[in-house]
């Protein structure tokens, strides 16, 4: 009997490390005869030496990484506007060479500007394209790519208005197996542990606001602060027995810190919000205000409606208001957890649902 040939999947996108990890894990668990590739940005931000989480982690899972230059249109003029515009044709050339080299059977895109050149050439070469939109809104690259896709998997029903209805499948947001192993706590720690994070790149705003109140908070809380690689350490107080600072955490290690946490303070990226909702940790979400279609605001409001989060807009945040909301979260902690743990989480089996779609298009 002839051996079945090895299938080849090319993943692409940006800001999608944790769902990509979850999907890669699910694929590896199901099939041995498959090769996985990733095409995306190597660097986290224009002009930064900090590399993306995808570049750091996915090769460790067996996915071969192909860098695509970051090229995009900015909503306001900065010193990176012209270089990013000039990178657009470069990114299309790079994507063409990736497609010719890899010869994938299927494309899975998680959105982001680096994905669009890959999607364009995949459509030209008649390679099936699956999109996954993680947010409660939709990114510009995903909207632009929708016309080329065979199927569009969405994490939240709130994003369906951005896409053709006949292509939509509701899957939820893939959550890594390590995070799926974190169970809800039955009672709050004494003292409670605050986990402060700003997404994969960190948040200068959250770092600065936390730095103003760390000394006061340590009287009643332990604090684990994931500051991000692109944000300076100098503005933060020194570490103590109750205040730990980390610049970067491998996403596969986040489960350790989630288990320790009682209350989370975070930006409202789709993947962070999905994990917070799954592990059932009450959270204060401070959405990034400058996102397309206010996607972080919508993600945060989704978690607030679910019952696990309180949304604070940046103008509302100051030392007094942040301490007040942290203390309120501690007081209402048990009630929130008891209510939310009884609800059906929208991201249960999401990685499996998404891989089911992928398998239906593989040879």
N, C-alpha and C positions, 0 to 999 in steps of 0.2 A: 504494500500500500504506500503510495507516494506521500512524503512528509509535507504537511501543510506549510506554505511559505510564511515567513515572518511578516506580520503587518507592521506598518510604520505610521505613527501618529505624531504630528507636529503641533505642539501647544504654543500659544503666543499670547502676548498681552503685557500689562503692567499692573502693579499694586495687587497682584493676585497670588502671592506666594503660598498662603495657607490653603486656599481652595485647590490650587494646583497640586500641592503636596498630597492633599486628601484624594484627589483624582488619581494621581500616579500610584499611590498606595493601593487604591481599589483595583486599578488595572493590573498591577503586579500580583495581587492576591488571586486574581481570576485567571490570568493568561500568562504563560511563559513565552509564547511565540510572538512577542511584540517588542518593537523598538520605539523608544520615546525620545523626542527632540523638543527643544524649546528655543524660540526666537523672540528676543526682546531686548530691552535696554540693559546695558551692563552697569551704568552709573545711576544712582538714585535721583540726582538732580543735575541740571546743567551747571557745569563748572565745578562739580564736586568730585572728590576722589573716593567718596563712599560708594561702594557697589550695592546693587539691589539684592534683596533677600533671595530672589529667584536665581541670580547668578551664584550666590554663595551656596545655596542648599540643593537645588534641583540636580546638579551634577552628582552630588553625593547619593542621590536616589537612582542613578543610572540614566538620567536624561542628558543627552549631549546638548550643550548650550551654544547658540549662534547669536552673537551680538548684532543688534540693529540700532543704528544711530537714532538718537531722540530728535525727531523733527516734528514741529507742531506750530499751530497758530496760537498766539497768546492774546488774551483779552485786553491786556494793557502793555504799553511799550516799556521794556527793560533792556539792560545791556545784553540779554540773551536773545532778544527778539529776532535780530538779523541772523545770528548763527543758527538758531532753530529753524528759521525759514530756509536757509541754505542747506540744512541737513535733510529737508524733505526729499529732494531728488536723490540724495545719497542713500537714504533709507529704502527707497524703491529699488535702487540698483542692488543693494545688499540683500533685500528680500528675494529678488529674482534669483540671485546666485544660491541662496539657501534652498529655494524650491527645486532648482535644477540639481542640486547636490543631494538633498535628502530624498526627493521623489516620494513624498508622503501619500498614503492612501486616504488620509483624513486630516482636517484641521480643526482644532478646538481653540477658540479665541475667548479670552477673558476680558476683552476690551483694552482701552489704552491706546495712545497714539502710535506706539511702535507696532501694534497689531495690524493697522489698516493696510500698509504696503503688502504684508503677507496675505491678507484676505483678498486684496485686489488681484495678485498674481494667481492665487489658488483658483479664483473664479475664472480667470483667463484659461487656465489649464484644466478646468472642469474637475477640480478636486472638491469633494463634498466639504462643506463648512458648517460647523456647529458653533453658535455663539452662546456664551453664558454671561448674563448680566447679574451682578451680585447685589446691586443697590436697590433701594426703593424708588429710584428715579431711573436715569439712564445716562451713560456717558456719550459724548459726541462721536467717538470712534465707533461705539456699538450701534448708534443710530445710523451712521453712515454705512456701516457694514451690513446692516439688516437685509438690504435688498439682495445681497449676494449669498445669504445663508440658506441652508436647507431647513434647519431647525433653530429656534431661539429658546434656550432654557432660561427662565427667569426665577429669581429667588423670592420675589415679592409680587403679589398681584398688582400692587400700586404702580409697577413699572410697565404694565401691559399696554397702556395708552401710547407708548412710544414706538410700538412695533406692530407689524402686520399680524392680525389675529390668527390667521390660518397657519402660522409658523410656530406659535407659542406652545411651550410646555412648562408647567410649574414644577420645579424640582426642589426649591429651597437652595440654600447655600452650603456647599460641601465643607464639612468640619473635619479636621484631622483626627485620626484614631486616638492619638494621645489625649486630645481635649475631650473626646467622647468618653474617656475613662474617668473624667472628673465628675464626681457626683455632688448634688446639692448638699450643703451643710444643714445639720439639724438645729444648730444654735450658733450664735455669734461668738467669736473668740473673746477672751478676756486677758489682755486688752485686744480690741479688734485690730486687724491688719488692713491697712490701705494699700492697694496696688495702684500705682499711678503710671500711666503710659500714654503715648501720643501717636500710636501707630508705628509702622515699620521704620519711619524716619524720625520719630520723636516729634515733639511740639515745643517750639520755643516759648509760645504763649503760656502753655501749662507749666513748663519748667519755671518760668519767671514768677508766675502766680504762686506756685507751690513753694518756691524758695522764700517767699515772704512770710510763710506761716509754718514752716517745718518745725521751728523751735517750739512754737505754741502747741502744735499738734502732738508732739512727742510726749506730752504729759498724759495723754489719753489714748494714743494709738501707736502701733508699730507701722512703719512706712517702707514699702519696697518701691523704688522709683526707677523706671526704665526710661532714661532720658533721651535715647537715640544717638546715633553716631554723628549726626550733622549739627548737634546743638552743644554749645560750650558748657564745660563743667564749672567754669570759674564763677558763675553767678549763683551756684548752689552751695549750701552750707556743707561743712565737713560731715563725714559719716559718723554715726554713733551706734550703740547697741540697738537703738530703735529706728535707725534710718540707714537704709542700704541703697546705694546708687549703682545702676548697671547701665552701660552704654548700649549694649546689644545683647539680645537673647535669641538663640537659635529657636525658630518657631516650634520645633519638636520638643524643646525644653520648657515651653510656656506652661504646660500642665502642672509642673512643679510649683510655679508661682501662683497659678490659679487656685491650687489646692490650699495654699497658705492664706489666700486673700479672703476677706470678709466683705469689703466694700471696694469698688473700683472707680477710679477717676480716669476718664479717657476721652480722646477724640471719638468721632462717630463714623469711622470707616466701616464699610459693610461687613468686612470679615471680623473685625474686633467686636462689633455689635452682635454678630451671630454667635460668637464664642461666649460672650457675656450672657446672652439669653440662654444658651444651652447649659452652662454651668450653674445658672441660677444664682448669680452674685449681684446684689443690688448695686447700682452704678449711678454716678453723676456723669452725664455725657455733655461735653462742650464741643459742639460741631464746628468744624472748620468753616468759616463764613463764606469763603471765596471758592465755591465749587460749582461746577456746571449743574444747572437745574436744582440747585440747593440740595444735592444728593445727601450730604452728611446730615443736614437738618432733617430730611425725610427719614433717614436711617434712625436717627435719634428719636424722632417722634414715634416711629414704629415700635421701638423698644419701650418707650414710655407708655404707649397704649397697651402693650403686652403686660405691663405692670412692674417691670424690673428696673426701670430707670427714671431719673429726673433729668430733664433737659435744662441746661443753663447756656444762654447765648453769651458770647464774649463780652458785650457791654454790661452785662449783669454781674460779671465776675470781678470781685475785689476781695481782699483778705477777710473782711467781715462776712460777706455773703457766702464765700466758699466754706468757711468754718461753720457757719450756721447750717448750710445744706448738708455738710458731712455729719453734723450732730443729729440733724433730723433723720438722715438715712439710718443712723445707728438706732434711733428711737423706734423707727418703723420697720426695722430690718426683719424681725420675725414675721410680721404680718405680710410683708411683700413676698418673702420666701414661701410661706405657707400657701399663698394664693397662686403664685406662679408655678410652683412645682406640680400642681394638679393639672396644668394646661398642657395641651399637645404642642410640642415644639415644632415650628415649621421647617426645621433643618434636619430632622430625623431621617436617616437613610438617603440624604441628598446626594452624596458621592455615588452611591449605588444607582440611584435614578439617572444621574447624568451619564454614568458609564453604560447603563442599559441603552441609552440613545446612541452612544458612540459605537457600541457593538453591532447595532442594527445597520451601520453603514460600513463596517469593516468586511474585507473579503474573507 
